[in-house]
Amino acid sequence: MSLTRTSYDVYLTGPDGAEIEHRVEITHADHLRGELEANKQRLPAVKDAPMNHTTVWVWCALTRAGVYGSDYRTFADAVIGLEPVRDLNGEPEAVAVDPTQPGPGTGSP
């Protein structure tokens, strides 16, 4: 099984009422933080509330990136919409993460 990360386009209402658009990549850390926040918010299991959990992951990613600074509930209220970034076939784009690649400066191909 190959590792992948997904990206989302998110549209928010900013503090001044203007629409703001961001593209964000969800990382493992976002999933971990999202689990904690989902429990804190008493969200149902991910299989029962996938959009709630996706919204939490996007909030975590934007918070990690320093793009968004308010709490989850404020964020959820500000979301106009979010969609996975799609590939040329219209499928959610999953960026491959190959952990077997050599690190930078190792001299390996």
C-alpha positions in Angstrom: 0.0 0.0 0.0 1.4 3.4 -0.9 1.1 6.4 1.3 -0.8 9.4 0.0 -1.8 12.8 1.2 -4.8 14.7 -0.1 -5.3 18.4 -0.7 -8.5 20.5 -0.3 -9.7 23.7 -1.6 -11.6 25.6 1.1 -13.7 28.7 0.8 -14.3 30.7 4.0 -16.1 33.9 5.0 -13.4 36.2 6.4 -13.8 38.5 9.3 -14.8 41.4 6.9 -17.4 39.2 5.1 -15.2 38.7 2.0 -14.8 35.2 0.7 -11.3 33.7 1.1 -10.0 30.7 -0.8 -7.1 28.4 0.4 -5.6 25.2 -0.8 -4.2 23.0 1.9 -2.6 19.5 2.1 -3.7 17.2 4.9 -0.8 15.6 6.7 -0.6 12.8 9.3 -0.2 15.4 12.0 -3.5 17.0 11.0 -5.2 13.6 11.3 -3.8 13.1 14.8 -4.7 16.6 16.0 -8.1 16.1 14.3 -8.8 13.0 16.4 -8.2 15.0 19.5 -10.4 17.9 18.4 -13.2 15.5 17.2 -13.3 14.0 20.6 -13.3 17.4 22.2 -16.2 18.5 20.0 -17.9 15.1 20.6 -18.3 14.4 16.9 -19.6 11.0 15.9 -17.2 8.4 14.5 -15.6 9.3 11.1 -17.6 6.6 9.3 -20.8 8.3 10.6 -19.8 11.9 10.0 -17.1 12.1 7.3 -17.8 15.8 6.5 -17.3 16.8 10.1 -14.0 15.0 10.3 -12.9 16.4 6.9 -13.7 19.9 8.2 -11.7 19.2 11.3 -8.7 18.0 9.3 -8.8 21.1 7.0 -9.0 23.3 10.1 -6.0 21.5 11.6 -4.0 21.9 8.4 -4.8 25.6 8.1 -4.0 26.2 11.8 -0.7 24.3 11.4 0.2 26.4 8.4 -0.6 29.6 10.4 -3.3 30.6 8.0 -6.2 30.3 10.4 -6.2 31.2 14.1 -9.7 30.8 15.5 -11.2 27.8 17.2 -12.8 24.9 15.3 -16.4 26.0 15.9 -15.7 29.5 14.5 -14.0 27.9 11.5 -16.9 25.4 10.9 -19.3 28.4 10.9 -17.1 30.3 8.4 -16.7 27.5 5.9 -18.7 28.1 2.7 -17.5 24.9 1.1 -14.6 22.6 0.8 -13.7 20.1 -1.9 -10.9 17.7 -2.5 -8.5 18.8 -5.2 -9.3 16.6 -8.2 -7.0 15.0 -10.8 -7.5 15.1 -14.6 -10.0 12.2 -14.3 -12.1 14.0 -11.8 -11.0 11.8 -8.9 -9.7 13.2 -5.6 -6.0 13.8 -6.2 -3.8 11.8 -3.8 -0.2 12.9 -3.7 2.1 9.9 -3.4 4.4 9.9 -0.4 7.2 7.4 -0.9 9.0 6.9 2.4 11.7 4.8 0.6 13.2 7.8 -1.2 16.7 8.7 -0.1 17.0 11.9 1.9 18.5 15.1 0.4 22.2 15.1 0.2 22.7 11.3 0.6 24.2 10.9 -2.8 21.7 8.1 -3.6 19.7 8.2 -6.8 
